[in-house]
Amino acid sequence: MSGGIRARAQAGSAGGALGAAIVGALLASAAPAGIPPEVPVPSAVRLLVGGERPEAAGAIYAFLREAAPPAWAGPGYDALKDRVLMRLAAMPDPFPGMATELAAVVGDREADPIGRVYAAQYLVPVYERFAAAPGWRDSPEAAAVRATLYEAAADPDPRLQGTALLHLADAVESRAGFDRARIAGLALERLADEDAPALVRSAALHVGAALGLADALPAARAQAARMQPVHVRLAAIHALGILGDADDTAPLRQWLDHPRHREVHAAVAAALRRIEARLAILETKEQEI
């Protein structure tokens, strides 16, 4: 760590526990992220050090919307956004209105695309924290946040679509007011779209498996039989393990005998174990009857 960065980190330590934790984590990651040590720390990070929570919050939301300046060529600026949100999502006392503000970033099509994706990634856990407060889940604010995530799952940016779909599937399990049928419908729509980007198809397959959607099985079978893209095939094979039946064991064994990728081989083996275990349970129940 350069002298300038170390000095700024020490200044952060003097500014309060939250600022020290955030600045320490961010600056420690500067070298591996390829961040030039001579580039100033973004204002969002500097303001966090000062302990002025409302001012820091506003700077953070602005920071998420901003594209990386020319001096921050490479992934470093995006890495900072991820780490800022990671720390904020773990704060003991979230900033007031944080869920609504993050939803506003997600819904802002003029904002930095990567900032929108990161905001969507952390929006569900932040929402769930607010939803733990009595009555908040039924408030207009909560309804607006949910609506933003549903809209993000249909956004033109496939990165945002995929991120929103995956985290909506997680949100269903939290029983925090999300509409399971609507999320299932969003995933099935993406699976029915032959022109959907690979990232979106992969996310939709994960949602289908997570929600146990039998209607996702035909798409899982079709995608699992394709060789590329590998990450879509892996998602499809995983879905087969959750949703598949005896008809799927033969093709899975065939792929197991002729693996082209180590990851595919492992996924096929796991899917076969799940299906065979499920079939054994069904057979035992039939015998008991």
N, C-alpha and C positions, 0 to 999 in steps of 0.2 A: 504493500500500500504506500503510495507517495506521501510526502510530508503534508501537502495541501489537503489531501483526502483525510489523512489521519487527524489533522487539526480540526477539520469540519466535524469528524466523528466525535472528537473530544468535546467540541462545542455542543454537539447534540446531547452528550451525556449530562452536561450541565443544565440542559433545558427541560429535563423531566424524564420520567421512566418511559412513557410512551414514545417520546421523540428519540431517546437513546436506543430503544429496542428497534424502532423502524430504521433509523439512520445507520445503526450498526449493521443490521442485516443487509440493507441496501448497498452500503459501501463495501462490505465484505465480499459482496458478489460482483463488484465492479470489474475486477481483473478477469475472471473467467467469462464474463459476459462481453468482454471486448470494449468496455467503456473507456475512452481516453481519460487519463487521470487529470488532465488540465482543464477538462470541461466542467463548468460550474454545476453544482447540485441543483436540480429543478426547484423552483420556488415552492412547490407543494411540499417537498421534503424539508426545506429550510423552515417553513412556517410550522410544520409539525413539531419542530424542536422548540419553538417559542411557547408552547402550551396554550395558545389562544385557539380554543377548539373550533368556534364558528369560522374563524378566518382560515384555519387549516383545512376545514371541511370544504369550503368553497374553492380553495386552491386545488384540492385533490380532484374535485369533479371537473374543474377546468383542465387540469393536467391529463385526465383520462381522455378528454376530447381533442387534445392537441396532438398533431403529428410530430414525429421526431424532427428537431432542427437539424440542419445540414451537419453541424459539428458532431452529431450523435449517429453517424453512419453505422449500420449494423444493428444487431438485435438488442443492444444495451438499453435503449429507451423503453422498449416493450417489456424487457425484464424488470425494469423499475416499476412499471405499472402493475405487473403481476405481484410483485413483492409488497407494494403499498397496499393493494387490495387484500392480500393474504393477511397482513397485520391488522388491517381495519376490521376484517371479518372476525378476527379473534379478540377484538377489544372487549374488556369486561363491560363497558358501558358504551354502546354504539352512539355515534353522533345522532342527534334528533333528526328524524326524516331521512335517514341514510337509505332506507329501502326505496323511498320515492325518488331520491336524487340519483341513485344508481339506475333505476328504471328509466329515468329521463335520459341518461347517457345511452342506454341500450336503444332507446327509441329515436335517438337523434341521428338521422342519416347523413348529416353534415359533419358528424364527429369522426375522429380517427377510427377506421374500421377495427383495428386491433384493440383499441380502448373499449369499443362497444362489446367485443367478444369477451374480454376480461371482465367487464362489468356484468355481463350475463352469467359468466361462470360463477361469480360470487354472489349474485343477486338472490338465488334460492336460499343458501344458508343464512344470509342476512335477513331475508324475509321471515324465515322460520324463527329467528330470534325475536323479531317484533311480534310474530303471531303467538308467541307464548304469553304475551300480555293480555289480560282479560278484555275481550271485546274487539281487539284490534283486527282480528281475522275477518270480522264482519263489517269493517269500516270501508268507506269509499276509497281510502288510500290503499288498502290491501287489494281491493278489487281492481284498481288501476294498475297495480304492480303485476297482478296475474294476467291482466289483459295485455300488458306490454310483452310478457314472456310468450304468450300465445302468438302474438304478432311477430315476434322475433323468430319463431319456429317456421315462419313463412317468408322471412326476409330474403331479398335477392342475393345477399352475401351467403354462400354456402357454409362458411366458417361459423357465422352467427346462427344460421339454421341448425346446424349440427349440435352446437353447444347448447342452444336453447332446448332442443329435443331431449338431449341426454339429461339435462338437469331438471326438466319437467318430469321425466320418469322418476327421478329421485324424489321430487316433491310430492308425488302421489303417495308414496310410502309414509310421508310425514303427517298425512291427514290434516294438512293446514289450509284446507279450503280449495285446493286445486281440483279441477274437473277431470276425473279419470277418463270418462268417455270422450271428452274433447281431445285430450292428449293422445289417446289411442287413435282417434280419427285423423289427427295430424300425421302420426307415424304411418298409418295405412295409406294416406294420400301420397306421401313421399315414396312409399314402396310401389305404388301403382304407376308412378311417373317414370317412364323409361328413360327420360332425359334428365332425371335428377342427378346432380353431381355425386361422385363416389363418396365423398365425405358425408353427404346427407343420407345416402342409402345405408351407409355403415351405421350412422346414428339411429336411423329408423329401425334397423334390424335389432340393435341393442334395446330399443324401447319395446319392440314387439316381444322380445324374450323376457324383459323385465316385467312386463304387464301380463305375460302369459296369453298373448293374442293368437288364437288359433288361425285367424284370418291372415296372419303374417307368414304362415307356414309355406304356402306356395312360393312366395318371394324368396324365402330362406332356401328352399330347395333349388330354385333357379340360380340364385347367386352363389350358392356353395359349389355348384358344378362348374362355375367359371374359374379360370386360372388367375385372372387379373381383374381389378387391383387386389393385391393380397389382403389388405386390411378389410376390404369389403367381404372377401371370402371367409376370413377368420370370423367376422361378425355373424355371417350366415351360418357357419358351422356351429358356432356357439348357440345360435337360435335353434338350430336343429336339435341340439342336445336338450334344450329346454322344452321344445314344442313337438319334436318328432315322435314317430312311432315305429312299429316293426318294419314298415316299408322303407325306412331310412337306413336300416342297419347294413343292408347289402352295399349300397353305394358308398357308405362311410368306410366299410371294410376295404372296398376296392381302392379308395384314396389312401387308406392306411398302408396298403401293400405297395403303393407306388408314390411315395412322398416326393414332392419337388421342393418343399421348404420345410425346415425343421419346425417352424411355428405352426404350419398347417398340420403336420404329423401329430404334434402335441394336442392341438385343438380337436382333431378327429378322434384321438384316443379318449379325450375327456368327454366328448359328445357321446361316444359309444357307451362309456361307463354309465352316463346319466340315463340314456335310453334303456339299456339293459337292466339297470336297477329298477327303473319304473315298470318295465315289463314283468320283472320278477315279482314285484309287489302286487301287480294286477293278477298274475297267475295264482299267487297265494290266496288272495281274496276270493277268486273264483272257486278254488278248491274248498275253501271254508264254507261257501254257500252250498 
